[in-house]
Amino acid sequence: MTHSIVFLDRDSLPVPVPAFAFPHHYREFPATSAEQIIGHAAGAEIVITNKVPFSRATLQALPELKLLAVAATGVNHIDLETCRERGVAVANIQHYGDDTVAEHAFMLMLALFRNLPAYQRDVAAGVWQNAPQFCHFGAPIRDLQGATLGIIGSGGIGQALAQRARAFGMKVQFGERKGAASVREGYVDFGTLLATSDVLSLHCLLTEETRHMIGAEELQRMKPGAVLINTARGGLVDEEALVAALKFGQLGGAGFDVLTVEPPREGNPLLKARLPHLIVTPHVGWASHEAMSRLAGQLAENIEAFVEGRRLRRIV
């Protein structure tokens, strides 16, 4: 039997995908808009998608679809309930980027504590050349040693970040879910996490429960001068409220690798802010060559397993 495979957004994964061992017909598209999904995926039994969304209406229009092979960990762009109803399997990628995303989060944290962007700006503006002594005292510099890192999300990335933070002499605490009725052993309640963390780093999924988990009220409850890191999903934080907190001096800095809408074609409050204690990177925390190669390998494994009748990394 020959299986039909379509990769809808091939340019989102700029590394080779291992060849499939079974008979197949393969097509790929650099990108697929919402209007092109049904046309590009028509007749395919297996569809690979990174960020191309699959709504109920789209799934109902693709009767031959049997597997959605998601080339990412997050599946919030897939209507999983409709997949269950229609018998469409969904497999994702798991733990391929634990270390690389943790490194990216740690890089943002370290750069903000040392106020690297502000000093880069001063040097570029010629401030150091005109300093009255050998160094230029500008933005305040803090050590990570002895600081408290609060982490929301105790999965692979959260644990990898905790390991790195402890190596730098930081105290690490994991936060309980917002609004939880009880606090699990080894966690601190959400309010305490906000009030006592010098750095708060987000590593949880975006769901209806976690959307705008950090808003104006939570930002006000955070420790004055704290740094907020988000390498998870943009929708976890109210971006307008974050800009206000940074401008009014409530926070000591913020480092974001994700925005609510990506790419931000219509702009974004974080991009307009242009603040020296705000770092925004273009959702590349996952994109080391090593991590992307692991992702591609898992993607091929998931598809091979489905064809062989095995469940591997299945969400549905």
Stockholm file with secondary structure:
# STOCKHOLM 1.0

chainA/1-316         MTHSIVFLDRDSLPVPVPAFAFPHHYREFPATSAEQIIGHAAGAEIVITNKVPFSRATLQALPELKLLAVAATGVNHIDLETCRERGVAVANIQHYGDDTVAEHAFMLMLALFRNLPAYQRDVAAGVWQNAPQFCHFGAPIRDLQGATLGIIGSGGIGQALAQRARAFGMKVQFGERKGAASVREGYVDFGTLLATSDVLSLHCLLTEETRHMIGAEELQRMKPGAVLINTARGGLVDEEALVAALKFGQLGGAGFDVLTVEPPREGNPLLKARLPHLIVTPHVGWASHEAMSRLAGQLAENIEAFVEGRRLRRIV
#=GR chainA/1-316 SS CCEEEEESCGGGSCSCCCCCSSCEEEEECSCCCGGGHHHHHTTCSEEEESSCCBCHHHHHTCTTCCEEEESSSCCTTBCHHHHHHHTCEEECCCSTTHHHHHHHHHHHHHHHHTTHHHHHHHHHTTTGGGCSSSSCCCSCCCCSTTCEEEEECCSHHHHHHHHHHHHTTCEEEEECCTTCSSCCTTEECHHHHHHHCSEEEECCCCCTTTTTCBCHHHHHHSCTTCEEEECSCGGGBCHHHHHHHHHTTSSSEEEESCCSSSSCTTCCHHHHHCCTTEEECCSCTTCCHHHHHHHHHHHHHHHHHHHTTCCCSBCC
#=GC SS_cons         CCEEEEESCGGGSCSCCCCCSSCEEEEECSCCCGGGHHHHHTTCSEEEESSCCBCHHHHHTCTTCCEEEESSSCCTTBCHHHHHHHTCEEECCCSTTHHHHHHHHHHHHHHHHTTHHHHHHHHHTTTGGGCSSSSCCCSCCCCSTTCEEEEECCSHHHHHHHHHHHHTTCEEEEECCTTCSSCCTTEECHHHHHHHCSEEEECCCCCTTTTTCBCHHHHHHSCTTCEEEECSCGGGBCHHHHHHHHHTTSSSEEEESCCSSSSCTTCCHHHHHCCTTEEECCSCTTCCHHHHHHHHHHHHHHHHHHHTTCCCSBCC
//
